Amino acid sequence: MTDITGWIEHRRGDRELLGWMNPESDGFVVIDLLGRRVSGVIDWLAAEETLEAMGIGYLAEPFEMLLPDGHWLRVRIVEVSPRAIRVKKDDWGDMTAPQVDYTLPFPMPDRLRPFSAR
């Protein structure tokens, strides 16, 4: 589990968490909700602006997860927290499809990546 003790939360006006600013050197590194570093060392204002511009829409995009058999499975993010990332097999909104969930560690591991149509 990643220690986020020193990370500074940044929330938008409605109090929704957008990510964190991790103090480093003479500035801050922006960390998204999946625990990814999305900037180099930048100043406070630039860090806030980066998080505001990113928003949280990327969480609704499709991702893919590498299965133990070496195949990639298209998934959707269900929940994120500094404790874990939960994804489910993408069922394209089919309410009758069986739910297939996976729990991954935080920060986002290499076996989870944004979906790229090949």
PASEBA-1860 file (N, C-alpha, C; in nm, 3 decimals):
! residues 118
1> MTDITGWI> 0.085/-0.118/0.000/0.000/0.000/0.000/0.090/0.125/0.000 ~ 0.056/0.217/-0.083/0.132/0.341/-0.095/0.099/0.434/0.020 ~ 0.203/0.493/0.078/0.183/0.589/0.186/0.155/0.726/0.126 ~ 0.033/0.776/0.145/-0.006/0.906/0.090/-0.009/1.014/0.198 ~ 0.049/0.986/0.312/0.045/1.076/0.425/0.084/1.219/0.390 ~ 0.188/1.238/0.312/0.234/1.373/0.279/0.164/1.436/0.160 ~ 0.079/1.360/0.092/0.010/1.413/-0.024/-0.099/1.511/0.017 ~ -0.115/1.616/-0.059/-0.215/1.719/-0.029/-0.333/1.701/-0.124
9> EHRRGDRE> -0.450/1.676/-0.068/-0.571/1.659/-0.149/-0.607/1.788/-0.221 ~ -0.658/1.772/-0.342/-0.715/1.887/-0.413/-0.855/1.848/-0.456 ~ -0.952/1.929/-0.415/-1.093/1.904/-0.446/-1.148/2.019/-0.528 ~ -1.242/1.987/-0.614/-1.308/2.092/-0.691/-1.415/2.156/-0.605 ~ -1.487/2.254/-0.659/-1.584/2.332/-0.584/-1.693/2.252/-0.515 ~ -1.732/2.137/-0.573/-1.836/2.055/-0.511/-1.779/1.953/-0.413 ~ -1.651/1.966/-0.382/-1.578/1.884/-0.285/-1.535/1.747/-0.339 ~ -1.558/1.724/-0.468/-1.514/1.598/-0.529/-1.361/1.598/-0.536
17> LLGWMNPE> -1.300/1.490/-0.488/-1.155/1.476/-0.491/-1.108/1.460/-0.635 ~ -1.012/1.543/-0.677/-0.955/1.536/-0.811/-0.820/1.465/-0.813 ~ -0.751/1.465/-0.702/-0.619/1.404/-0.695/-0.538/1.469/-0.585 ~ -0.409/1.455/-0.595/-0.320/1.503/-0.490/-0.203/1.581/-0.548 ~ -0.143/1.660/-0.461/-0.018/1.727/-0.492/0.084/1.674/-0.391 ~ 0.188/1.612/-0.442/0.290/1.552/-0.357/0.410/1.646/-0.351 ~ 0.438/1.704/-0.233/0.553/1.793/-0.222/0.683/1.720/-0.260 ~ 0.758/1.783/-0.348/0.883/1.723/-0.392/0.978/1.835/-0.435
25> SDGFVVID> 1.101/1.826/-0.393/1.200/1.930/-0.422/1.144/2.066/-0.381 ~ 1.142/2.161/-0.473/1.091/2.295/-0.443/0.950/2.317/-0.499 ~ 0.876/2.209/-0.522/0.743/2.222/-0.579/0.656/2.103/-0.546 ~ 0.572/2.066/-0.642/0.474/1.960/-0.622/0.464/1.875/-0.747 ~ 0.439/1.747/-0.727/0.412/1.655/-0.836/0.264/1.620/-0.828 ~ 0.195/1.629/-0.941/0.052/1.599/-0.946/0.033/1.447/-0.954 ~ -0.056/1.396/-0.870/-0.089/1.254/-0.866/-0.238/1.241/-0.894 ~ -0.276/1.160/-0.993/-0.418/1.145/-1.024/-0.483/1.043/-0.931
33> LLGRRVSG> -0.611/1.019/-0.947/-0.686/0.931/-0.857/-0.646/0.785/-0.868 ~ -0.572/0.751/-0.973/-0.522/0.615/-0.989/-0.380/0.600/-0.933 ~ -0.329/0.709/-0.876/-0.196/0.706/-0.816/-0.083/0.729/-0.915 ~ -0.116/0.774/-1.034/-0.014/0.798/-1.137/0.042/0.940/-1.124 ~ 0.173/0.952/-1.142/0.237/1.084/-1.149/0.203/1.141/-1.285 ~ 0.141/1.257/-1.288/0.100/1.315/-1.416/0.172/1.447/-1.447 ~ 0.269/1.479/-1.366/0.350/1.598/-1.393/0.488/1.578/-1.335 ~ 0.576/1.663/-1.377/0.705/1.673/-1.310/0.687/1.767/-1.192
41> VIDWLAAE> 0.794/1.816/-1.138/0.786/1.911/-1.027/0.743/2.047/-1.082 ~ 0.631/2.096/-1.032/0.576/2.225/-1.075/0.533/2.304/-0.952 ~ 0.496/2.431/-0.971/0.456/2.512/-0.857/0.311/2.481/-0.819 ~ 0.269/2.534/-0.703/0.138/2.507/-0.645/0.024/2.540/-0.743 ~ 0.028/2.659/-0.799/-0.079/2.702/-0.889/-0.089/2.612/-1.012 ~ 0.025/2.578/-1.071/0.026/2.491/-1.188/-0.027/2.351/-1.152 ~ 0.004/2.304/-1.032/-0.045/2.174/-0.986/-0.197/2.177/-0.974 ~ -0.250/2.283/-0.913/-0.395/2.296/-0.901/-0.461/2.303/-1.039
49> ETLEAMGI> -0.404/2.381/-1.127/-0.459/2.396/-1.262/-0.455/2.264/-1.338 ~ -0.351/2.186/-1.319/-0.339/2.056/-1.384/-0.451/1.963/-1.338 ~ -0.474/1.958/-1.208/-0.581/1.872/-1.155/-0.719/1.919/-1.201 ~ -0.740/2.050/-1.202/-0.869/2.103/-1.247/-0.893/2.069/-1.394 ~ -0.790/2.082/-1.476/-0.803/2.054/-1.619/-0.827/1.905/-1.645 ~ -0.765/1.819/-1.566/-0.782/1.674/-1.583/-0.923/1.630/-1.544 ~ -0.975/1.686/-1.434/-1.104/1.643/-1.386/-1.103/1.497/-1.345 ~ -1.219/1.431/-1.359/-1.228/1.288/-1.325/-1.286/1.206/-1.439
57> GYLAEPFE> -1.310/1.268/-1.552/-1.370/1.200/-1.666/-1.293/1.079/-1.714 ~ -1.160/1.078/-1.696/-1.079/0.966/-1.741/-1.118/0.836/-1.670 ~ -1.180/0.846/-1.552/-1.222/0.726/-1.481/-1.337/0.655/-1.552 ~ -1.413/0.726/-1.634/-1.526/0.667/-1.705/-1.484/0.604/-1.838 ~ -1.361/0.625/-1.879/-1.312/0.569/-2.005/-1.283/0.420/-1.988 ~ -1.285/0.345/-2.098/-1.251/0.202/-2.087/-1.102/0.184/-2.060 ~ -1.073/0.080/-1.986/-0.936/0.038/-1.957/-0.924/-0.107/-1.998 ~ -0.803/-0.159/-1.995/-0.784/-0.301/-2.016/-0.686/-0.353/-1.913
65> MLLPDGHW> -0.711/-0.480/-1.875/-0.634/-0.543/-1.769/-0.572/-0.673/-1.823 ~ -0.445/-0.691/-1.796/-0.375/-0.812/-1.838/-0.413/-0.926/-1.746 ~ -0.466/-1.032/-1.803/-0.505/-1.151/-1.727/-0.384/-1.244/-1.712 ~ -0.389/-1.335/-1.614/-0.277/-1.427/-1.594/-0.243/-1.511/-1.718 ~ -0.342/-1.535/-1.806/-0.315/-1.615/-1.926/-0.252/-1.534/-2.039 ~ -0.226/-1.405/-2.015/-0.161/-1.321/-2.113/-0.254/-1.242/-2.204 ~ -0.384/-1.262/-2.190/-0.482/-1.187/-2.270/-0.523/-1.059/-2.199 ~ -0.560/-0.959/-2.279/-0.608/-0.833/-2.224/-0.761/-0.835/-2.220
73> LRVRIVEV> -0.818/-0.795/-2.108/-0.963/-0.789/-2.089/-1.006/-0.644/-2.077 ~ -1.106/-0.606/-2.156/-1.159/-0.469/-2.147/-1.239/-0.458/-2.017 ~ -1.206/-0.354/-1.938/-1.270/-0.335/-1.808/-1.312/-0.190/-1.790 ~ -1.396/-0.167/-1.691/-1.438/-0.033/-1.649/-1.402/-0.018/-1.502 ~ -1.362/0.102/-1.464/-1.330/0.129/-1.325/-1.460/0.144/-1.246 ~ -1.467/0.076/-1.135/-1.585/0.079/-1.049/-1.561/0.168/-0.928 ~ -1.440/0.161/-0.872/-1.409/0.236/-0.750/-1.259/0.257/-0.741 ~ -1.220/0.374/-0.693/-1.078/0.401/-0.668/-1.062/0.459/-0.529
81> SPRAIRVK> -0.955/0.420/-0.463/-0.918/0.476/-0.333/-0.770/0.447/-0.314 ~ -0.707/0.510/-0.217/-0.566/0.479/-0.190/-0.545/0.337/-0.136 ~ -0.653/0.266/-0.111/-0.642/0.127/-0.064/-0.645/0.027/-0.179 ~ -0.724/0.057/-0.285/-0.738/-0.037/-0.396/-0.809/0.029/-0.514 ~ -0.798/-0.037/-0.627/-0.870/0.002/-0.748/-0.956/-0.119/-0.786 ~ -1.086/-0.097/-0.796/-1.177/-0.205/-0.836/-1.222/-0.180/-0.979 ~ -1.215/-0.287/-1.059/-1.261/-0.282/-1.197/-1.358/-0.396/-1.220 ~ -1.437/-0.383/-1.327/-1.526/-0.492/-1.366/-1.511/-0.515/-1.515
89> KDDWGDMT> -1.537/-0.637/-1.557/-1.537/-0.669/-1.699/-1.638/-0.578/-1.766 ~ -1.599/-0.518/-1.877/-1.688/-0.428/-1.949/-1.803/-0.509/-2.007 ~ -1.924/-0.477/-1.964/-2.042/-0.549/-2.012/-2.128/-0.462/-2.104 ~ -2.077/-0.345/-2.141/-2.144/-0.251/-2.230/-2.286/-0.219/-2.183 ~ -2.304/-0.215/-2.051/-2.433/-0.176/-1.993/-2.538/-0.285/-1.991 ~ -2.503/-0.407/-2.024/-2.599/-0.518/-2.025/-2.633/-0.555/-1.880 ~ -2.755/-0.523/-1.840/-2.798/-0.549/-1.702/-2.811/-0.698/-1.671 ~ -2.815/-0.784/-1.773/-2.829/-0.927/-1.749/-2.694/-0.999/-1.748
97> APQVDYTL> -2.588/-0.928/-1.783/-2.455/-0.990/-1.787/-2.405/-1.018/-1.646 ~ -2.338/-1.132/-1.628/-2.281/-1.159/-1.495/-2.171/-1.057/-1.461 ~ -2.166/-1.016/-1.337/-2.065/-0.921/-1.292/-1.934/-0.994/-1.264 ~ -1.828/-0.948/-1.325/-1.696/-1.005/-1.304/-1.607/-0.891/-1.257 ~ -1.572/-0.893/-1.128/-1.495/-0.785/-1.065/-1.354/-0.830/-1.032 ~ -1.264/-0.733/-1.030/-1.125/-0.757/-0.992/-1.081/-0.643/-0.900 ~ -0.999/-0.674/-0.803/-0.942/-0.573/-0.714/-0.793/-0.568/-0.740 ~ -0.745/-0.448/-0.770/-0.605/-0.425/-0.801/-0.544/-0.332/-0.698
105> PFPMPDRL> -0.413/-0.337/-0.683/-0.348/-0.247/-0.586/-0.345/-0.102/-0.635 ~ -0.331/-0.012/-0.541/-0.308/0.130/-0.567/-0.162/0.155/-0.535 ~ -0.089/0.229/-0.615/-0.128/0.294/-0.739/-0.150/0.193/-0.851 ~ -0.209/0.242/-0.959/-0.244/0.158/-1.072/-0.124/0.076/-1.118 ~ -0.139/-0.057/-1.121/-0.027/-0.142/-1.164/-0.014/-0.141/-1.317 ~ 0.100/-0.189/-1.365/0.127/-0.194/-1.508/0.029/-0.282/-1.583 ~ -0.032/-0.378/-1.515/-0.125/-0.468/-1.585/-0.262/-0.406/-1.609 ~ -0.280/-0.281/-1.570/-0.400/-0.204/-1.602/-0.356/-0.083/-1.682
113> RPFSAR> -0.423/-0.060/-1.794/-0.385/0.053/-1.878/-0.511/0.106/-1.950 ~ -0.505/0.231/-1.994/-0.616/0.282/-2.074/-0.636/0.195/-2.198 ~ -0.760/0.172/-2.235/-0.791/0.088/-2.351/-0.745/0.158/-2.478 ~ -0.686/0.080/-2.566/-0.647/0.134/-2.696/-0.698/0.038/-2.803 ~ -0.789/0.085/-2.883/-0.841/0.002/-2.991/-0.728/-0.022/-3.090 ~ -0.701/-0.144/-3.116/-0.589/-0.177/-3.205/-0.635/-0.191/-3.346
END
